[in-house]
Amino acid sequence: MQLEAALKQYYGFDEFRPGQKEILEDILSGHDVLGMLPTGTGKTLIYQLAAVLLKGRALIVSPLVSLMQDQVDQFKQTGFKKTVALNSFLDQSDKRSILKHLKDYQFVFVSPEIMQNNYIRSTLLSVEWSLFVVDEAHCISQWGHEFRPHYLDLVYVKKELGDPVCLALTATATVKVQEDIQKYLGIEKAKVHIHSVNRPNISLFVESFSDLEHKQDRAIDLISELKGPGIVYTNTRRSAEQLVNLLHEKGMHNVSYYHGGMEQDERLLVQKQFLNSQLKLIVCTNAFGMGINKPDIRYVLHYHAPSNMEGYVQEIGRAGRDLHPSAAILLYHPSDLEIPFHFIENELPDHNQIDFILSDYDVLSEQTVAERLHLAGISETGQRFMEYHLNSAGVLNEKGISEDKRESLKKTLKLKIEARKKEKLRSLRMIENWIMTNGCKRNMLLNYFGEEEKNDMEYCCSGCQDDLERFYGKEEPKLLIDHEWEDELKRLFRQEV
């Protein structure tokens, strides 16, 4: 079947977006692929269609545990009914049922952490996989903005699965991170498709404030004036809730907040309400956004500066997926960087905590290293980091450790943590410099990712005198196109071959 014919049959589209067809051709030819495509350009379609045309199964590794069910729902709505997610939210009976019938599924989502479970891992090895997809592949690099240590285990999982064709996907990766993805996944000979992070339909605006009250007033004015739907990012859960309460007081009731401190069912409800256009605005932390597919988001407003350029690009990329003009607005006050700086300083263990975890005091002689780790009072991110490295060193469940090994491990961990902090602080200073430097914001962003500048855009950014007011107004009602409804019904209700 020609790829265009398959695209029309399964999705109703006449042509591929840039990058999709080329990656598909390489996968179907048996090549591993590293693909860097901008957020919102249809990475999911690539591995959906690849698995269908290969007439096999796809194992999709994703860090988005809280959004996996939404991804499953999206797959089923698109017609891919044989889709399931294995994650920590499942109760034991559901998990056992899925594993028992694993061969009946075509698409299986997993987190790298859940594959540390020996039973789950052995069950995954019991079926044949045509495609091994690593989504958000930048997480495998310690220089990536969302490093996840258990991503480093994926190369071993891939080998145990028989080395199926591997597709590594990301929206944002510097050259250094791209090299790490290939190295740590064992796909050095992969076909590489690197597309620009530039989203020409998204105009970039940065406004600076010396007074927090003025910044807050500006945010409220923008939210009331901008054509929606929209997303507002804050850097704390408390800020998200406070801003929503303030908007409610101003008479704006079709807004809600979203953050990692909410119960799972609360988050899912807000998410679905936004996707179904029952809410015009989500005010959220960076816990919201990945895996969300809402094409008509007209603006993304950063109420606080994000902690790195990669995260900023991913977050603004949630706007304008329908390719219509959209706005990315960042409102900056110097205090914005205090909280990300605090996170950087405290997300990983300090020297005293490492000494405690790897101590050899008599009073702790009955405790394993894992038990001391739980007593050390470190963050969830820090705990994942330590569990991975302690397990790799073979000491996580040990009680007595030789003095030489203990001291060597302390030194290694402290050096790794200092290097990680240094890199994150460098990233924080980079985005601060991007905010404060005059000139074309788009070209500065492209320079960061090693790309050529764009100098021929009619609408660009605040540094090029783009006009934010052109995004003001009321959203227009959506019109149904009558002549397409039969094709759409056929697509939605088809069954996979």
C-alpha positions in Angstrom: 0.0 0.0 0.0 1.3 3.5 -0.9 1.9 5.6 2.2 -0.4 8.4 1.0 -3.2 5.8 0.5 -2.7 4.5 4.0 -2.7 8.0 5.4 -6.0 8.7 3.6 -7.5 5.4 4.8 -6.6 5.6 8.4 -6.6 9.4 9.1 -8.5 11.1 6.2 -5.5 13.3 5.3 -4.2 13.8 1.8 -0.6 14.6 2.6 2.0 14.1 5.3 3.4 16.9 7.4 7.2 17.6 7.0 9.3 14.7 8.4 6.5 12.1 8.8 6.8 10.3 5.5 10.6 10.2 5.5 10.7 8.7 9.0 8.0 6.2 8.1 10.0 5.1 5.0 13.1 4.4 7.1 11.2 2.5 9.7 9.5 0.3 7.1 12.9 -0.4 5.6 14.1 -1.7 8.9 16.2 1.2 10.0 16.4 2.6 13.5 15.5 6.3 13.5 16.1 9.4 15.7 13.5 12.0 14.9 13.4 15.5 16.2 10.2 17.1 15.2 8.6 20.3 16.7 5.8 19.8 19.2 2.5 19.5 17.5 3.7 18.1 14.1 2.3 14.6 14.5 4.9 12.4 15.9 2.2 10.0 17.2 0.9 9.3 13.7 4.3 8.1 12.7 4.5 5.1 15.0 0.7 4.4 14.8 0.9 4.0 11.0 4.3 2.2 11.2 2.9 -0.5 13.5 -0.2 -0.9 11.3 1.8 -1.3 8.1 4.3 -3.6 9.8 1.3 -5.7 11.0 2.9 -5.9 14.4 3.0 -4.5 17.9 4.5 -1.3 19.2 5.9 -0.9 22.7 5.9 2.8 23.5 8.1 4.1 26.4 6.8 7.3 27.8 7.6 9.3 31.0 4.0 10.6 31.0 2.5 8.2 33.6 -0.2 10.7 34.6 -1.3 11.2 31.0 -1.0 7.6 29.7 -4.8 7.0 30.0 -5.5 10.1 28.0 -3.1 8.8 25.3 -4.9 5.5 25.3 -8.2 7.3 24.9 -6.9 9.4 22.0 -5.6 6.2 20.3 -9.0 4.6 20.7 -10.9 7.6 19.4 -8.6 7.6 16.4 -9.7 4.0 15.7 -6.8 2.1 17.3 -8.9 0.1 19.8 -6.2 -2.4 20.8 -4.3 0.0 22.9 -3.4 -0.2 26.6 -1.2 1.5 29.2 0.8 -0.3 32.0 1.4 2.1 34.8 1.3 2.6 38.6 -2.3 3.8 38.5 -3.7 0.4 37.6 -4.9 -1.8 40.4 -3.4 -5.3 40.6 -6.4 -7.1 39.0 -6.4 -4.8 36.0 -2.6 -5.2 35.7 -2.8 -9.0 35.8 -5.6 -9.0 33.2 -3.6 -6.8 30.8 -0.5 -8.9 31.2 -2.5 -12.1 30.7 -3.9 -10.9 27.4 -0.8 -8.8 26.3 -0.6 -10.5 22.9 -4.1 -9.1 22.1 -2.9 -5.5 22.2 -1.3 -3.6 19.3 0.0 -0.6 21.2 1.3 -0.8 24.8 2.4 2.2 26.7 4.9 1.7 29.6 7.1 3.9 31.7 10.8 3.1 32.1 10.3 2.7 35.8 7.5 0.1 35.6 9.8 -2.1 33.5 12.0 -2.5 36.5 9.4 -4.9 37.8 10.7 -8.4 36.9 7.3 -9.9 36.3 6.2 -7.1 34.0 9.5 -7.2 32.1 9.4 -11.0 31.6 5.8 -10.8 30.3 6.8 -8.0 27.9 9.6 -10.4 26.7 7.1 -13.2 26.1 5.5 -11.5 23.0 7.0 -10.2 19.7 7.4 -6.5 19.1 7.8 -4.9 15.7 8.6 -1.5 16.9 10.2 -0.1 20.1 9.3 3.6 20.5 11.1 5.9 22.9 9.0 9.1 23.3 10.6 12.2 24.9 13.9 10.6 24.2 15.9 13.6 25.5 15.1 12.1 29.0 17.9 9.6 28.4 20.6 12.3 28.5 21.7 13.9 31.7 22.1 17.1 29.7 18.4 16.8 28.6 16.0 19.1 30.5 14.0 16.2 32.0 16.6 13.5 32.7 15.1 10.2 33.8 17.8 7.8 35.0 15.8 4.6 34.2 15.8 5.7 30.5 19.4 4.5 30.6 18.1 0.9 31.1 16.2 1.0 27.8 19.2 -0.2 25.7 19.1 -3.5 27.7 15.3 -3.8 27.4 15.6 -3.3 23.7 18.3 -6.1 23.4 16.2 -8.5 25.5 13.2 -7.8 23.2 15.3 -9.0 20.2 16.4 -5.5 19.0 13.1 -4.5 17.2 13.3 -1.4 15.0 13.7 1.6 17.4 12.2 5.0 16.9 13.5 7.6 19.3 11.4 10.8 19.3 11.8 14.2 20.8 10.8 17.8 20.1 13.8 19.5 21.7 17.4 18.3 21.8 20.7 20.1 21.4 23.4 18.4 19.4 24.9 17.0 22.6 21.6 15.5 23.6 21.0 14.0 20.1 24.4 12.3 20.4 23.5 10.9 23.8 20.2 9.5 22.6 22.0 7.5 19.9 24.7 6.4 22.2 22.6 5.3 25.2 20.0 3.6 23.1 22.6 1.7 21.0 21.3 3.2 17.8 24.5 4.8 16.5 23.7 3.8 12.9 20.2 5.2 13.1 18.8 7.4 10.3 18.6 10.9 11.8 15.8 13.3 10.9 16.3 16.7 12.6 13.7 19.3 11.9 13.8 22.9 13.1 12.2 23.7 16.4 10.8 26.9 14.8 7.1 27.2 14.7 6.5 30.0 12.2 2.8 30.4 13.1 3.6 31.1 16.8 4.6 34.7 17.5 6.9 35.3 20.5 6.3 38.1 23.0 8.4 39.0 26.1 7.4 41.7 28.5 9.4 42.7 31.6 8.1 44.2 34.9 9.7 45.7 37.9 6.5 45.6 39.9 4.7 42.3 40.6 1.3 44.0 40.9 1.7 45.5 37.4 2.6 42.1 36.0 -0.5 40.5 37.6 -2.7 43.2 36.2 -1.2 42.7 32.8 -1.8 38.9 32.9 -5.5 39.5 33.8 -5.9 42.0 31.1 -4.4 39.7 28.5 -6.5 36.7 29.6 -9.6 38.8 29.2 -8.6 40.2 25.8 -6.9 37.3 24.0 -8.8 34.9 21.7 -8.8 31.5 23.4 -8.5 28.7 24.2 -5.3 29.3 26.2 -2.8 27.9 28.7 -1.1 29.9 31.4 2.0 28.4 33.0 3.1 29.2 36.6 6.1 27.8 38.4 4.2 26.7 41.6 1.0 25.0 42.4 0.0 27.8 44.8 0.5 30.4 42.1 -1.8 28.5 39.7 -4.6 28.2 42.3 -4.2 31.9 43.3 -4.4 33.1 39.8 -7.5 31.1 39.1 -9.2 32.3 42.2 -8.4 35.9 41.1 -9.9 35.3 37.7 -13.0 33.8 39.2 -13.4 37.0 41.3 -13.1 39.0 38.0 -16.1 37.0 36.7 -14.2 34.5 34.5 -15.6 31.1 35.4 -14.6 28.9 32.5 -11.1 28.6 33.8 -9.5 26.0 36.1 -6.1 25.1 37.5 -4.1 21.9 37.0 -1.0 20.7 38.9 0.7 17.5 40.2 -0.7 18.0 43.7 -4.3 17.2 42.6 -5.9 13.8 42.7 -5.6 11.8 39.5 -9.4 11.9 38.8 -9.4 15.7 39.4 -6.6 16.2 36.9 -8.3 13.9 34.3 -11.6 15.8 34.7 -10.0 19.2 34.1 -8.0 17.8 31.2 -11.1 16.4 29.5 -13.1 19.6 30.1 -10.3 21.6 28.4 -10.0 19.2 25.5 -13.8 19.3 25.0 -13.8 23.1 25.1 -15.9 23.3 28.3 -13.0 25.3 29.8 -11.5 28.2 27.9 -8.3 28.4 30.0 -6.0 26.1 32.0 -3.7 27.7 34.6 -1.1 25.1 35.4 2.4 24.0 36.3 4.6 22.1 33.8 2.8 19.0 35.0 0.2 19.8 32.2 0.8 19.7 28.5 2.8 16.7 27.3 0.6 14.4 25.4 -2.2 16.9 25.2 -3.5 17.1 21.7 -5.8 20.2 21.3 -5.2 21.8 17.9 -7.0 25.1 18.5 -5.0 26.5 21.5 -4.5 30.2 20.5 -2.0 31.3 23.1 0.4 30.1 25.8 1.2 32.6 28.5 4.1 32.1 30.9 3.2 33.9 34.1 6.7 32.9 35.3 9.8 32.3 33.3 10.5 28.6 32.8 13.8 27.1 33.9 15.3 26.3 30.5 14.9 26.9 26.8 14.0 23.3 26.0 11.0 23.4 28.4 9.9 26.8 27.0 9.9 25.5 23.4 7.9 22.4 24.4 5.4 24.4 26.3 4.8 27.1 23.7 4.5 24.3 21.2 1.1 23.4 22.6 -0.3 26.4 20.8 -1.3 26.5 17.2 -1.2 22.8 16.3 -3.9 23.6 13.7 -1.2 25.8 12.1 -3.3 29.0 12.6 -1.6 32.1 14.0 -1.0 31.8 17.7 0.9 33.7 20.5 3.5 32.8 23.1 3.7 35.5 25.8 6.2 35.5 28.6 5.7 38.0 31.5 9.0 38.4 33.4 9.9 39.7 36.8 13.4 39.1 38.3 11.9 37.1 41.2 10.7 34.5 38.6 14.0 32.8 38.8 14.2 32.3 42.5 11.9 29.3 42.6 13.6 27.4 39.7 16.9 28.2 41.4 15.6 26.7 44.7 14.4 23.6 42.8 17.8 23.1 41.2 19.5 23.4 44.6 17.2 21.0 46.4 16.0 18.4 43.9 19.0 16.1 44.3 20.6 15.1 47.6 23.2 17.2 49.3 26.5 15.9 50.6 25.2 15.3 54.1 22.3 13.2 52.7 24.6 11.1 50.6 26.8 10.5 53.6 23.8 9.4 55.6 22.5 7.1 52.9 25.9 5.4 52.6 26.8 5.6 56.3 28.0 2.6 58.2 26.9 3.5 61.7 26.2 0.6 64.1 22.8 2.0 64.9 21.8 1.6 61.3 23.5 -1.8 60.7 20.1 -3.5 60.4 18.9 -1.1 57.6 19.5 -1.5 53.9 20.7 1.3 51.8 17.2 1.5 50.3 15.7 2.0 53.7 18.1 4.8 54.5 17.3 6.4 51.2 13.6 6.6 52.3 14.6 8.2 55.6 16.9 10.8 54.0 14.1 13.3 53.2 14.9 13.9 49.5 12.6 14.8 46.6 10.9 12.3 44.3 13.4 13.2 41.6 16.3 12.8 43.9 15.0 9.4 45.1 14.7 8.2 41.5 18.2 9.4 40.7 19.7 7.7 43.8 17.8 4.4 43.3 19.1 4.1 39.8 22.7 4.7 40.6 22.7 2.7 43.9 21.0 -0.2 42.1 23.5 0.0 39.2 26.3 -0.2 41.8 24.7 -3.3 43.3 24.2 -1.8 46.8 20.6 -0.6 46.9 19.4 -3.6 49.0 22.6 -4.2 50.8 23.3 -3.6 54.5 27.0 -3.9 54.9 29.2 -2.2 52.3 33.0 -2.3 52.3 34.6 1.0 53.3 36.5 1.4 50.0 33.3 0.8 47.9 31.3 3.1 50.1 33.8 6.0 49.9 34.2 5.6 46.1 30.5 5.6 45.6 30.0 8.7 47.7 32.6 10.5 45.6 31.1 9.4 42.3 27.6 10.4 43.3 28.6 13.8 44.6 30.5 14.6 41.3 27.5 13.5 39.2 25.1 15.7 41.3 27.4 18.7 41.1 27.7 18.3 37.3 23.9 18.1 37.0 23.4 21.2 39.1 26.0 23.1 37.1 24.3 22.2 33.9 20.8 23.2 35.2 22.1 26.5 36.5 23.7 27.2 33.1 20.4 26.5 31.4 18.6 28.9 33.8 21.1 31.7 33.0 20.6 31.0 29.3 16.9 31.7 29.4 17.5 34.7 31.6 19.8 36.0 29.0 17.3 35.3 26.2 14.6 37.2 28.1 16.8 40.3 28.9 18.6 40.6 25.6 17.1 43.0 23.0 16.7 41.8 19.4 14.9 39.0 17.6 13.7 36.5 20.1 13.1 33.8 17.4 16.6 34.0 16.1 18.1 33.9 19.6 16.1 30.8 20.2 17.2 29.1 17.0 20.8 30.0 17.7 20.5 28.1 21.0 19.6 24.9 19.1 22.3 25.5 16.6 20.0 26.5 13.7 20.2 29.1 11.1 18.4 32.4 11.6 15.1 33.4 9.9 15.0 36.9 8.5 12.0 36.8 6.1 9.0 36.4 8.5 6.1 38.9 8.3 5.1 38.1 11.9 7.8 37.2 14.3 8.2 38.5 17.8 8.2 41.5 20.2 11.8 42.2 19.3 10.7 42.6 15.6 7.7 44.8 16.6 5.1 42.1 16.1 1.7 43.3 17.3 0.2 41.2 20.2 -3.2 43.0 19.8 -3.8 41.1 16.6 -4.5 38.1 18.8 -7.3 39.9 20.7 -10.9 39.1 20.1 -13.5 36.4 20.6 -13.1 32.9 19.3 -15.1 32.1 16.3 -17.6 29.2 16.4 -16.4 26.0 14.8 -18.2 25.0 11.6 -18.9 21.4 10.7 -18.1 20.5 7.1 -21.1 18.4 6.0 -19.5 16.6 3.1 -16.8 15.0 5.3 -18.9 13.4 8.0 -19.2 10.0 6.2 -15.4 9.7 5.9 -15.0 10.7 9.5 -17.4 8.1 10.7 -15.7 5.4 8.7 -12.4 6.4 10.2 -13.6 6.5 13.8 -15.4 3.2 13.7 -12.9 1.2 11.7 -11.1 -1.8 13.3 -7.4 -2.5 12.9 -6.4 -5.2 10.6 
